[in-house]
Amino acid sequence: MEKIKIQQEKNEVLVSFNEKFYKEDAINQAIADFKQACDIKKNENGLLMKPKGNIDIDTLGYEFYNYVLGLMKNK
């Protein structure tokens, strides 16, 4: 199941994906495309995203999900 956990004090967002729905290649493409805006690390719980610069941490995870969905739709 998809989840977004915002950690304000650390300026991080943890996002996890339903692997039955979200395609791994779309997730990997989104990671590459978001590298300019965020440091992204994979861990056992999903993706840990730490924004670079002035990015709204409250919407970052949702924007990432939407981007992945857009990539999947356009393939």
For each residue, the residues with C-beta under 8 A, 3 or more apart:
1: 16 18
2: 15 16 17 18 22 65
3: 14 15 16 46
4: 13 14 15 61 62 65
5: 13 14 15
6: 12 13 57 58 61
7: 10 11 12 13 14
8: 11 57
9:
10: 7 50
11: 7 8 50 51 57
12: 6 7 48 49 50 57
13: 4 5 6 7 48 49 50 51 57 60 61
14: 3 4 5 7 45 46 47 48 49 61
15: 2 3 4 5 46 47 49 61 64 65
16: 1 2 3 45 46 47
17: 2 21 22 27 46 47 68
18: 1 2 21 22
19: 22 24
20:
21: 17 18
22: 2 17 18 19 26 27 68 72
23: 26 27 72 75
24: 19 27 28
25: 28 29
26: 22 23 29 30 68 71 72 75
27: 17 22 23 24 30 31 47 68
28: 24 25 31 32
29: 25 26 32 33 71
30: 26 27 33 34 64 67 68 71
31: 27 28 34 35 40 47
32: 28 29 35
33: 29 30 36 67
34: 30 31 37 38 40 49 64 67
35: 31 32 38 40
36: 33 52
37: 34 51 52 53 55
38: 34 35 49 50 51 52 55 60
39: 49 50 52
40: 31 34 35 47 48 49 50
41: 47 48
42: 46 47 48
43: 46 47 48
44:
45: 14 16 48
46: 3 14 15 16 17 42 43
47: 14 15 16 17 27 31 40 41 42 43 64
48: 12 13 14 40 41 42 43 45
49: 12 13 14 15 34 38 39 40 60 61 64
50: 10 11 12 13 38 39 40
51: 11 13 37 38 55 57 60
52: 36 37 38 39 55
53: 37
54:
55: 37 38 51 52 60
56: 59 60
57: 6 8 11 12 13 51 60
58: 6
59: 56 62 63
60: 13 38 49 51 55 56 57 63 64
61: 4 6 13 14 15 49 64 65
62: 4 59 65 66
63: 59 60 66 67
64: 15 30 34 47 49 60 61 67 68
65: 2 4 15 61 62 68 69
66: 62 63 69 70
67: 30 33 34 63 64 70 71
68: 17 22 26 27 30 64 65 71 72
69: 65 66 72 73
70: 66 67 73 74
71: 26 29 30 67 68 74 75
72: 22 23 26 68 69 75
73: 69 70
74: 70 71
75: 23 26 71 72
